[in-house]
Amino acid sequence: MTSATKQVKRIGLLTSGGDAPGMNAAIRSVVLAAHHYHIDVIGFVHGYNGLVLEEYISQSKTLTLNDVNSIIHQGGTILKSARCPMMLERSGLEQAANTLTEQAIDALIVIGGDGSFTGLLALQQLWQGQVIGVPGTIDNDLANTDFTIGFSTAVNTGIEAIDKIRDTADAFERVFIVELMGRHSGHITFNVGIACAAEQVLSFENFSQENEASKLKQLAEEIQQAQQNRHGSYIIVMAENLWSGGATKLVEQLQTFAGIECTACVLGHIQRGGSPVAKDRILATKMGVCAVQAVIAGETGIMIAEQQGAMSHVLLTSAISEGKHVSSQLVDAQQNILALSAQTHC
Ligand code: F6P
């Protein structure tokens, strides 16, 4: 994990993959910490494209304190982000390694998620410098860190939106199906679902696609039961990429199968934007400082993590390969206690 300690003069920094609220706070923190230790930070733009494509390589620049002034509260990323398929090819990786060597970069810090870290590990095979990951993704799907930057804001955004949906759903005693992001993990869905007292949470942790037919029947019965009990509004929160055809399809199926009127709402990219909440700003700031200190300590191949509130380093390989499961207590509570109240409530 630790390479021979050397004098670090230049750190490369980029944000990659789906942007997440708090990425700017992390950029600011890296620049401030590096400045403290007399290290230059070179910002590369548009994710790994900034290392690979000439039009973006030419836009790389030393980040000053002024550049990161007044950005802690902004969503998105001042460095821009992108997914970069060229990092899956040897020629792209070689180009990225050349750029870093030509610019005399000693260490590269990448703020991103699992795809970005897979690219970083591949790059490590071809480039001598240190590589450090900072977990920035709303999905919270990296192992061995309590949280990733952006997750808390995305959850709060989901809650605010569904609270509003609840008001109108209550007024009409209506059924809504709200689809949330998270790629293939249910961290956002479960946390938002519980915090909004959703009548149903449908996610990877409590449902698999081959059971769609039986689940449809069960959902229809449970909604009808709740309606007979005059339960009022009924909100199903579901994870994206879970149900074939998504929330819109499920709405159609409930109508055709059981005559249940319901409305789909796909929250989508609204969850990626917005000003980061306190928890993300503070997490990002701690992680940025820790990343620079890890570079100075000669670390490489690691991701900065928070474990039980304390900063630590974990292997990049473990962060992306071990998988991070939604707390089974959360899943059990929803399935076995909270969800049942909608059916029994009078
Ligand atoms: O990984 C973050 C994320 O927002 C996922 O939750 C979502 O599945 C995906 O990115 C969407 O990616 P894109 O913006 O490229 O469609």
Boltz pocket constraint, residues with backbone or C-beta under 6 A from the ligand:
constraints:
  - pocket:
      binder: B
      contacts: [[A, 18], [A, 19], [A, 113], [A, 137], [A, 138], [A, 139], [A, 181], [A, 182], [A, 183], [A, 184], [A, 240], [A, 272]]
      max_distance: 6.0
